[in-house]
Amino acid sequence: MAKTAIFRGAVCFAVSIAAVTPSLAGGLERGGYNIDLLFDPSDYVLDSSATFVAPQRKVENARDNPVKSGGPLPASWSTTADDSENYWSTRVGAKAAIGDFGDCMFDYSQPWGADLNPGIWQGSSYNIETKVKSHNYATTCRVKFDLGKGDFSIIGGGFYQELSGYKYRQVLSPTFLTSINVPTSIYNGTGKLDMEGDGWGWRAGLAYEIPEIAFRTSLVYNSAVDVDLTGNVTLTNLPVGLNQISGRVTPVYGNVSMPDSIEWKVQSGIAPGWLAFGSVKWTDWSQIQTIPFCAVGSPTCVAGTQSAINTLDLFYRDGWTISGGIGHKFNEQWSGAVSLTWDRGTSTVIGTQTDTWMVGTQLVYSPNKNLEFKIAGALGLLTSGSSSIGGAPCGPLGARCGDEAGYTFGNDLVAAISTGVKVKF
């Protein structure tokens, strides 16, 4: 039993270190999904964490596609921009044991998000500012069975998800508006898309644990979430009459399927007071290429056709995240861990999401058996790349999307810090 207690002191880090390192995964992932709280050995647990992430992505050598903006952008607009903004991600959960039968947990998280704000630059026709937010409310349970030296678990659950966001971009260049005698002091040529929607998902998985050696392995599938989006395209910064929707607010609709994922995790005690842990996750980001938005009442909505009055162009590929680390219990009150995470970038022809490497560390202070305070930090490398001005084909008619601008970016840093509190009884 003493050996088990020593191992469990390190287990808390395999549970908690994930609060930092997944916060800059590919696609639109922020906190992602995490059900580690389900395996906490205490009967009743309350857990909360907040993570602050500061990516330092800078884009440069930007070139505008004048065909998309009616003419060249002003030469005074910079060819460089700070693309990313700092953001917070929060998670709150509660877990309860159901006798010896199993456990259930309830949690709130923010799995998806985006905070891009390059401002006015030579890539403004592609993006001035983009925000995406999400709220996820989940219930997950497991049923346990004795199997050999440990416990075998069947996991299942469901979640409700809300998604919202907006995007500003330069629709028409100020130089073009000036050429047709439109006063740019009144009409600056920008447009806005805002949208929101919700949907449901489910998860299922298996796990096996041997508490005596702090061993646990789990395989969990999270379903896709089909979200019907509604919103508006606002072009009031353009004069009425340039086209059918200029100078107006047009209600629009679209849809997106937030990706399904499969994650395998494993951890094991390797010596008294020492724990090794690792994980591999696949996320189906490639199902999101371009998201068309069409006027309400349009019978079809297809990117690259006249039905689409706006699109969100992403052209993602599947994401892979691999992480591993070591945890150590220093004494009855202090434990620590270190991890290394590699995330394969999801950007293809456009975007800045290249491969990311992150080193994470964490400390847990337990003044007594009922309380834990956690603090974690991570430092990572965002690798270099480029975004093509040519975009990519979209739709059935050979059109191209995402071809508003091109730019390059070098190696950049990302830093993160996370704090949390866990109450057990």
C-alpha positions in Angstrom: 0.0 0.0 0.0 2.9 2.4 0.7 4.2 1.8 -2.8 0.8 2.6 -4.2 0.6 5.8 -2.3 4.0 6.9 -3.6 3.0 6.2 -7.2 -0.3 8.1 -6.8 1.6 11.2 -5.8 3.1 11.2 -9.3 -0.2 10.3 -11.0 -1.7 13.7 -10.3 0.9 15.2 -12.7 0.0 13.0 -15.7 -3.6 14.3 -15.1 -2.6 17.9 -14.8 0.2 18.5 -17.2 -2.2 18.2 -20.1 -3.8 21.5 -19.0 -0.8 23.4 -20.6 0.7 21.4 -23.4 -2.5 20.8 -25.6 -3.4 24.5 -25.5 -1.7 25.3 -28.8 -2.6 22.2 -30.8 -3.5 22.4 -34.5 -6.7 23.5 -36.2 -9.0 25.5 -33.9 -8.0 23.5 -30.9 -7.6 25.2 -27.5 -8.2 23.0 -24.5 -9.5 20.1 -26.5 -11.2 17.3 -24.6 -9.9 15.9 -21.3 -11.5 13.2 -19.1 -8.6 12.4 -16.9 -10.6 13.6 -13.9 -12.7 10.5 -14.3 -9.8 8.3 -13.1 -9.1 10.3 -9.9 -9.0 7.7 -7.0 -11.0 9.9 -4.6 -14.8 9.4 -4.4 -15.7 13.1 -4.9 -13.5 15.7 -6.7 -13.9 19.3 -7.8 -11.3 20.6 -10.2 -10.7 23.9 -12.0 -7.9 25.3 -14.1 -7.2 28.4 -16.1 -4.5 28.5 -18.8 -3.0 31.7 -20.4 -1.2 31.2 -23.7 0.9 33.8 -25.5 1.8 32.8 -29.0 4.3 35.2 -30.7 3.5 34.5 -34.4 4.7 37.3 -36.7 4.0 37.3 -40.4 6.1 39.2 -43.0 6.6 39.7 -46.8 2.9 40.0 -47.3 1.5 40.4 -50.8 -2.0 41.3 -51.7 -4.0 39.8 -54.6 -5.5 42.9 -56.2 -8.0 40.8 -58.2 -9.7 40.0 -54.9 -9.8 43.5 -53.5 -10.6 45.5 -56.7 -7.1 46.9 -56.9 -3.8 47.2 -54.9 -4.0 48.0 -51.2 -2.3 51.3 -50.2 1.5 51.1 -50.4 1.7 52.6 -46.9 0.2 49.5 -45.3 2.8 47.3 -43.7 4.0 44.0 -45.1 4.5 42.6 -41.6 2.1 42.0 -38.8 1.7 40.4 -35.4 -0.8 37.7 -36.3 -1.6 36.1 -33.0 -3.1 37.4 -29.7 -2.9 36.1 -26.2 -5.8 34.1 -24.9 -7.2 32.3 -21.9 -8.7 28.8 -21.7 -10.7 27.6 -18.7 -11.9 24.2 -17.5 -14.2 23.2 -14.5 -15.1 19.7 -13.6 -16.7 17.5 -10.9 -16.4 13.8 -10.4 -18.4 11.4 -8.2 -17.9 7.7 -7.6 -20.9 5.4 -8.0 -20.0 2.9 -5.3 -17.7 0.3 -6.6 -19.6 0.2 -9.9 -17.9 3.2 -11.6 -17.6 6.9 -11.8 -19.2 9.9 -13.5 -17.8 13.4 -14.3 -19.4 16.6 -15.4 -17.2 19.3 -17.0 -17.2 22.7 -18.7 -14.4 23.4 -21.2 -13.5 25.6 -24.2 -12.2 23.1 -26.7 -12.0 25.3 -29.8 -11.0 28.9 -30.4 -9.0 31.4 -32.5 -7.6 34.9 -31.7 -6.0 36.4 -34.8 -5.6 40.2 -35.1 -3.0 41.3 -37.6 -4.9 44.6 -38.1 -4.3 46.8 -41.2 -1.6 45.3 -43.4 -0.9 44.0 -46.9 -2.9 40.9 -46.1 -6.0 42.7 -44.9 -8.0 41.2 -47.8 -7.5 37.9 -46.2 -7.9 38.9 -42.5 -8.0 41.9 -40.3 -9.3 40.2 -37.2 -10.8 36.7 -36.5 -12.2 35.4 -33.2 -13.7 32.0 -32.5 -15.1 31.0 -29.1 -16.6 27.7 -27.8 -18.4 26.4 -24.8 -18.6 22.6 -24.1 -20.8 21.0 -21.4 -20.1 17.3 -21.0 -21.1 14.2 -19.0 -18.9 11.2 -19.0 -19.2 7.9 -17.1 -17.4 4.6 -16.8 -18.3 1.2 -15.6 -15.5 -0.8 -13.9 -14.9 -4.6 -13.9 -12.2 -6.6 -12.1 -9.8 -8.1 -14.6 -6.6 -9.8 -13.5 -4.5 -7.5 -11.3 -6.5 -4.4 -12.1 -9.8 -2.8 -13.3 -11.2 -2.7 -16.8 -13.5 0.2 -17.7 -16.0 0.9 -20.4 -16.4 4.7 -21.0 -19.2 6.6 -22.5 -20.6 10.1 -22.5 -22.1 13.0 -24.4 -21.6 16.7 -24.8 -23.4 19.9 -25.9 -21.3 22.5 -27.7 -21.8 26.1 -28.6 -19.6 27.9 -31.2 -19.5 31.5 -32.2 -17.1 34.0 -33.9 -16.6 36.8 -36.3 -14.1 37.9 -39.0 -13.2 41.3 -40.4 -11.4 41.7 -43.7 -10.9 44.2 -46.5 -13.5 43.6 -49.1 -12.5 46.4 -51.5 -9.3 48.4 -51.5 -9.5 52.1 -50.5 -7.6 52.9 -53.7 -10.4 51.3 -55.8 -13.1 53.2 -53.8 -11.3 56.4 -54.4 -11.1 55.7 -58.1 -14.9 55.5 -58.3 -15.3 58.7 -56.3 -16.4 56.9 -53.1 -15.3 58.9 -50.0 -13.1 56.6 -47.9 -13.7 58.8 -44.9 -17.3 57.4 -44.9 -16.8 54.0 -46.5 -13.5 52.2 -45.6 -14.2 49.0 -47.7 -14.2 46.5 -44.8 -16.7 43.8 -44.2 -17.7 41.6 -41.3 -18.9 38.0 -41.0 -20.4 36.9 -37.6 -21.8 33.5 -36.9 -23.0 31.2 -34.1 -24.4 27.7 -33.7 -24.5 24.6 -31.6 -24.5 20.8 -31.7 -24.2 17.6 -29.8 -21.5 14.9 -29.7 -20.6 11.7 -27.9 -17.6 9.8 -26.7 -16.8 6.1 -26.1 -13.7 4.4 -24.9 -11.9 1.7 -22.9 -9.4 1.8 -20.1 -7.4 -0.6 -17.9 -5.7 0.2 -14.6 -3.4 -1.5 -12.1 -3.4 0.8 -9.1 -0.5 -0.9 -7.3 2.0 0.3 -10.0 0.0 3.5 -11.0 -0.5 1.9 -14.5 -3.3 3.2 -16.7 -4.0 3.0 -20.4 -7.0 4.4 -22.1 -8.3 4.7 -25.7 -11.1 7.3 -26.2 -13.0 8.4 -29.3 -14.8 11.7 -29.4 -17.4 12.1 -32.2 -17.7 15.0 -34.6 -20.1 17.8 -33.8 -22.3 18.9 -36.6 -23.0 22.7 -36.1 -25.6 24.6 -38.1 -24.4 28.2 -38.2 -26.5 31.4 -38.6 -25.2 34.9 -38.7 -24.8 38.1 -40.8 -22.5 39.5 -43.5 -22.2 43.2 -42.8 -21.1 45.4 -45.7 -22.3 48.8 -44.4 -18.7 50.1 -44.9 -19.4 49.9 -48.6 -21.9 52.1 -50.5 -25.2 50.7 -51.6 -25.3 49.6 -55.2 -21.9 48.1 -55.9 -23.6 44.7 -55.8 -26.8 43.2 -54.4 -25.5 43.1 -50.8 -23.2 46.1 -50.5 -24.3 48.7 -47.9 -26.5 46.1 -46.2 -26.6 43.6 -43.4 -27.4 40.2 -45.0 -28.6 37.2 -42.8 -26.6 34.1 -43.8 -26.3 30.4 -42.9 -23.7 27.7 -43.1 -22.6 24.6 -41.4 -19.4 23.0 -40.1 -18.5 19.6 -38.6 -16.1 20.1 -35.7 -13.7 17.2 -35.9 -13.8 13.8 -34.3 -10.6 12.5 -32.5 -9.0 9.4 -31.1 -6.6 9.6 -28.2 -4.5 6.9 -26.6 -2.9 7.6 -23.2 -0.6 5.5 -21.0 1.1 6.0 -17.7 3.0 3.7 -15.3 5.1 3.8 -12.2 8.7 3.1 -13.2 10.3 3.3 -9.7 9.1 4.4 -6.2 8.0 8.0 -6.6 8.5 8.1 -10.3 5.9 7.9 -13.1 6.2 7.9 -16.9 3.3 9.0 -19.1 2.6 9.6 -22.8 -0.2 10.1 -25.3 -0.9 10.0 -29.0 -3.9 11.9 -30.5 -5.3 12.0 -34.0 -7.8 14.8 -34.9 -9.8 14.8 -38.2 -9.1 18.5 -39.1 -9.0 17.6 -42.8 -12.8 17.5 -43.0 -12.7 21.3 -42.7 -11.5 22.8 -46.0 -13.7 25.8 -46.6 -16.9 26.9 -44.9 -19.3 28.7 -47.2 -22.0 31.1 -46.0 -25.0 31.9 -48.1 -27.9 34.2 -47.9 -30.9 32.9 -45.9 -33.4 31.5 -48.4 -30.7 30.3 -50.8 -31.7 26.6 -51.5 -28.0 25.5 -51.8 -24.8 26.6 -50.3 -21.6 25.6 -52.0 -18.2 27.1 -51.9 -16.8 28.5 -55.2 -20.3 29.1 -56.6 -22.6 32.2 -56.8 -24.6 30.8 -53.9 -21.7 31.6 -51.4 -21.4 35.2 -50.5 -18.6 34.6 -48.1 -16.3 31.7 -47.0 -14.0 30.8 -44.2 -11.0 29.2 -45.9 -8.9 26.9 -43.7 -7.7 24.0 -45.9 -6.6 21.9 -42.9 -5.0 18.5 -42.8 -5.3 16.0 -40.0 -3.7 16.8 -36.8 -1.3 14.5 -34.8 -0.2 15.3 -31.2 2.4 13.1 -29.4 3.4 13.8 -25.8 5.6 12.1 -23.2 7.0 13.0 -19.8 8.2 12.0 -16.3 6.6 12.8 -13.0 8.3 12.6 -9.5 7.0 12.8 -6.0 9.5 14.8 -3.9 7.8 14.4 -0.5 4.3 14.1 0.9 3.4 17.7 -0.2 5.4 18.4 -3.3 5.5 16.7 -6.7 6.6 17.7 -10.2 6.6 16.7 -13.8 8.2 17.6 -17.1 6.8 16.8 -20.6 7.7 17.2 -24.3 4.9 17.6 -26.9 5.1 17.6 -30.7 2.1 18.8 -32.7 1.9 18.4 -36.4 0.8 21.6 -38.1 -2.6 21.5 -39.8 -2.1 24.3 -42.3 -1.5 23.3 -45.9 -1.6 26.0 -48.6 -2.7 28.8 -46.3 -2.4 29.7 -42.7 0.4 29.7 -40.0 -0.2 26.4 -38.2 3.1 24.6 -38.7 4.7 22.0 -36.5 5.0 23.0 -32.8 7.4 21.7 -30.1 6.6 22.4 -26.5 8.4 21.7 -23.2 6.1 21.7 -20.2 6.7 21.7 -16.4 4.4 21.5 -13.5 4.4 21.6 -9.7 1.6 20.4 -7.4 1.4 21.4 -3.7 -0.8 19.2 -1.5 -1.0 20.8 2.0 -3.3 17.9 3.0 -5.0 14.9 1.4 -8.1 16.9 0.4 -6.5 19.8 -1.4 -4.1 20.4 -4.4 -2.7 23.6 -5.8 -1.3 23.3 -9.3 0.9 25.6 -11.4 2.4 24.7 -14.8 4.3 26.4 -17.5 5.3 25.7 -21.0 7.7 27.1 -23.6 7.5 26.2 -27.3 8.7 26.7 -30.8 6.4 27.6 -33.7 8.2 26.5 -36.8 8.6 28.6 -40.0 6.6 28.4 -43.2 4.6 30.3 -45.8 1.0 30.9 -46.9 0.4 30.8 -50.7 -1.2 33.7 -52.5 -2.7 31.2 -54.9 -5.0 29.6 -52.3 -6.5 26.2 -53.3 -9.3 24.9 -55.5 -12.8 24.9 -54.0 -16.3 23.9 -55.2 -17.3 22.1 -58.4 -16.6 24.9 -60.9 -12.8 25.2 -60.5 -12.9 28.3 -58.5 -10.1 29.1 -56.0 -10.5 30.1 -52.4 -8.1 31.5 -49.8 -6.2 33.4 -52.5 -6.5 36.9 -51.1 -2.9 37.3 -49.9 0.4 35.5 -49.4 3.0 35.9 -46.7 5.9 34.1 -44.9 6.8 33.6 -41.3 9.9 32.5 -39.4 10.4 30.4 -36.2 8.5 32.0 -33.3 8.0 31.3 -29.6 4.9 30.5 -27.6 4.7 30.5 -23.8 1.9 29.3 -21.5 1.1 29.3 -17.8 -1.6 27.4 -16.1 -3.0 27.4 -12.5 -5.5 25.1 -10.9 -7.1 23.9 -7.7 -8.5 20.4 -6.9 -10.6 19.6 -3.9 -11.0 15.9 -3.0 -13.2 14.2 -0.4 
